[in-house]
Each structure stands twice: as structure tokens, then as C-alpha cells.
Amino acid sequence: MQITIDLPTDLEQDLIRQAAQSNVTLKTLILETLRQRTQTNSGLISQWSDVVLSYGGNPDFPAIESYRNELLPPCESDLF
């Protein structure tokens, strides 16, 4: 398959520079980038923002483990 796209000049120059630094062809760099992008999305890997990942919680909020003893056991229904 062949796809033609028009790249903004700044993006084109950046890709050319990155390919040269990586010692690969421009085509190889673009294919590797596309493969990486599609594999990440197909694996349903979520990308949490840095704000979420760095959240340390609220020290004044009780830990969830402190409520475990108050939980009711799961209801077991009779199968027969």
C-alpha cells in the first residue's frame, strides 16, 4: 500500500533530523513510529497524565484497609 501525505515543513525537517541521528532511513523511522503507535493502541494501554500518576493521596483521608472489617461477606446464593 502506498499513502501520500503532506507534512508541515517543520515536522518534515524534524523527522529527517531524527532519522539521521538514528542512522535509519526516513521511511524506516516513519514505519517504526506507526507500528509503535498502533501496537500501543491495540493493546489498550492507557496513558495516565502526569498529574494522575504523581498524585500521592490525601494524608487526612483514612486508608481503605481501615474499612475492611466493616464489609459484609458476599451473598452466596443456593444453586440447587
Distance bins in CASP14 RR format, pairs under 12 A and 6 or more apart:
PFRMAT RR
TARGET T0000
AUTHOR 0000-0000-0000
RMODE 2
METHOD distances of the structure
MODEL  1
1 31 0 0 0 0 0 1 0 0 0 0 0
1 34 0 0 0 0 0 1 0 0 0 0 0
2 27 0 0 0 0 0 1 0 0 0 0 0
3 27 0 0 0 0 0 1 0 0 0 0 0
3 30 0 0 0 0 0 1 0 0 0 0 0
3 31 0 0 0 0 0 1 0 0 0 0 0
3 34 0 0 0 0 1 0 0 0 0 0 0
5 11 0 0 0 0 0 1 0 0 0 0 0
5 12 0 0 0 0 0 1 0 0 0 0 0
5 15 0 0 0 0 0 1 0 0 0 0 0
5 30 0 0 0 0 1 0 0 0 0 0 0
5 34 0 0 0 0 0 1 0 0 0 0 0
6 12 0 0 0 0 1 0 0 0 0 0 0
7 13 0 0 0 0 1 0 0 0 0 0 0
7 14 0 0 0 0 1 0 0 0 0 0 0
7 15 1 0 0 1 0 0 0 0 0 0 0
7 16 0 0 0 0 0 1 0 0 0 0 0
7 26 0 0 0 0 0 1 0 0 0 0 0
7 30 0 0 0 0 1 0 0 0 0 0 0
8 14 0 0 0 0 1 0 0 0 0 0 0
8 15 0 0 0 0 0 1 0 0 0 0 0
9 15 0 0 0 0 0 1 0 0 0 0 0
9 16 0 0 0 0 0 1 0 0 0 0 0
10 16 0 0 0 0 0 1 0 0 0 0 0
10 17 0 0 0 0 0 1 0 0 0 0 0
11 17 0 0 0 0 0 1 0 0 0 0 0
11 18 0 0 0 0 0 1 0 0 0 0 0
11 26 0 0 0 0 0 1 0 0 0 0 0
11 30 0 0 0 0 0 1 0 0 0 0 0
11 33 0 0 0 0 0 1 0 0 0 0 0
12 18 0 0 0 0 0 1 0 0 0 0 0
12 19 0 0 0 0 0 1 0 0 0 0 0
12 26 0 0 0 0 1 0 0 0 0 0 0
12 29 0 0 0 0 0 1 0 0 0 0 0
12 30 0 0 0 0 0 1 0 0 0 0 0
13 19 0 0 0 0 0 1 0 0 0 0 0
13 20 0 0 0 0 0 1 0 0 0 0 0
13 26 0 0 0 0 0 1 0 0 0 0 0
14 20 0 0 0 0 0 1 0 0 0 0 0
14 21 0 0 0 0 0 1 0 0 0 0 0
14 26 0 0 0 0 0 1 0 0 0 0 0
14 29 0 0 0 0 0 1 0 0 0 0 0
14 30 0 0 0 0 0 1 0 0 0 0 0
14 33 0 0 0 0 0 1 0 0 0 0 0
15 21 0 0 0 0 0 1 0 0 0 0 0
15 22 0 0 0 0 0 1 0 0 0 0 0
15 24 0 0 0 0 0 1 0 0 0 0 0
15 25 0 0 0 0 0 1 0 0 0 0 0
15 26 1 0 0 1 0 0 0 0 0 0 0
15 27 0 0 0 0 0 1 0 0 0 0 0
15 28 0 0 0 0 0 1 0 0 0 0 0
15 29 1 0 0 1 0 0 0 0 0 0 0
15 30 1 0 0 1 0 0 0 0 0 0 0
15 31 0 0 0 0 0 1 0 0 0 0 0
15 32 0 0 0 0 0 1 0 0 0 0 0
15 33 0 0 0 0 1 0 0 0 0 0 0
16 22 0 0 0 0 0 1 0 0 0 0 0
16 24 0 0 0 0 0 1 0 0 0 0 0
16 25 0 0 0 0 0 1 0 0 0 0 0
16 26 1 0 0 1 0 0 0 0 0 0 0
16 27 0 0 0 0 0 1 0 0 0 0 0
16 29 0 0 0 0 1 0 0 0 0 0 0
16 30 0 0 0 0 0 1 0 0 0 0 0
17 26 0 0 0 0 0 1 0 0 0 0 0
17 29 0 0 0 0 0 1 0 0 0 0 0
18 24 0 0 0 0 1 0 0 0 0 0 0
18 25 0 0 0 0 0 1 0 0 0 0 0
18 26 0 0 0 0 1 0 0 0 0 0 0
18 28 0 0 0 0 0 1 0 0 0 0 0
18 29 1 0 0 1 0 0 0 0 0 0 0
18 30 0 0 0 0 0 1 0 0 0 0 0
18 32 0 0 0 0 0 1 0 0 0 0 0
18 33 0 0 0 0 1 0 0 0 0 0 0
19 25 1 0 0 1 0 0 0 0 0 0 0
19 26 1 0 1 0 0 0 0 0 0 0 0
19 27 0 0 0 0 1 0 0 0 0 0 0
19 28 1 0 0 1 0 0 0 0 0 0 0
19 29 1 0 1 0 0 0 0 0 0 0 0
19 30 0 0 0 0 1 0 0 0 0 0 0
19 31 0 0 0 0 0 1 0 0 0 0 0
19 32 0 0 0 0 1 0 0 0 0 0 0
19 33 0 0 0 0 0 1 0 0 0 0 0
20 26 0 0 0 0 1 0 0 0 0 0 0
20 28 0 0 0 0 0 1 0 0 0 0 0
20 29 0 0 0 0 1 0 0 0 0 0 0
21 29 0 0 0 0 1 0 0 0 0 0 0
22 28 0 0 0 0 1 0 0 0 0 0 0
22 29 1 0 0 1 0 0 0 0 0 0 0
22 30 0 0 0 0 0 1 0 0 0 0 0
22 32 0 0 0 0 1 0 0 0 0 0 0
22 33 0 0 0 0 0 1 0 0 0 0 0
23 29 0 0 0 0 0 1 0 0 0 0 0
24 30 0 0 0 0 1 0 0 0 0 0 0
24 31 0 0 0 0 1 0 0 0 0 0 0
24 32 1 0 0 1 0 0 0 0 0 0 0
24 33 0 0 0 0 0 1 0 0 0 0 0
25 31 0 0 0 0 1 0 0 0 0 0 0
25 32 0 0 0 0 0 1 0 0 0 0 0
26 32 0 0 0 0 0 1 0 0 0 0 0
26 33 0 0 0 0 0 1 0 0 0 0 0
27 33 0 0 0 0 0 1 0 0 0 0 0
27 34 0 0 0 0 0 1 0 0 0 0 0
28 34 0 0 0 0 0 1 0 0 0 0 0
28 35 0 0 0 0 0 1 0 0 0 0 0
29 35 0 0 0 0 0 1 0 0 0 0 0
29 36 0 0 0 0 0 1 0 0 0 0 0
30 36 0 0 0 0 0 1 0 0 0 0 0
30 37 0 0 0 0 0 1 0 0 0 0 0
31 37 0 0 0 0 0 1 0 0 0 0 0
31 38 0 0 0 0 0 1 0 0 0 0 0
32 38 0 0 0 0 0 1 0 0 0 0 0
32 39 0 0 0 0 0 1 0 0 0 0 0
33 39 0 0 0 0 0 1 0 0 0 0 0
33 40 0 0 0 0 0 1 0 0 0 0 0
34 40 0 0 0 0 0 1 0 0 0 0 0
34 41 0 0 0 0 0 1 0 0 0 0 0
35 41 0 0 0 0 0 1 0 0 0 0 0
35 42 0 0 0 0 0 1 0 0 0 0 0
36 42 0 0 0 0 0 1 0 0 0 0 0
36 43 0 0 0 0 0 1 0 0 0 0 0
36 45 0 0 0 0 0 1 0 0 0 0 0
37 43 0 0 0 0 0 1 0 0 0 0 0
37 45 0 0 0 0 0 1 0 0 0 0 0
37 47 0 0 0 0 0 1 0 0 0 0 0
38 45 0 0 0 0 0 1 0 0 0 0 0
39 45 0 0 0 0 1 0 0 0 0 0 0
40 46 0 0 0 0 1 0 0 0 0 0 0
40 47 0 0 0 0 1 0 0 0 0 0 0
41 47 0 0 0 0 0 1 0 0 0 0 0
46 52 0 0 0 0 1 0 0 0 0 0 0
46 53 0 0 0 0 0 1 0 0 0 0 0
47 53 0 0 0 0 1 0 0 0 0 0 0
48 54 0 0 0 0 1 0 0 0 0 0 0
48 55 0 0 0 0 1 0 0 0 0 0 0
49 55 0 0 0 0 1 0 0 0 0 0 0
55 61 0 0 0 0 0 1 0 0 0 0 0
57 63 0 0 0 0 0 1 0 0 0 0 0
57 64 0 0 0 0 0 1 0 0 0 0 0
61 67 0 0 0 0 0 1 0 0 0 0 0
62 68 0 0 0 0 0 1 0 0 0 0 0
62 70 0 0 0 0 0 1 0 0 0 0 0
64 70 0 0 0 0 0 1 0 0 0 0 0
64 71 0 0 0 0 0 1 0 0 0 0 0
65 71 0 0 0 0 0 1 0 0 0 0 0
END
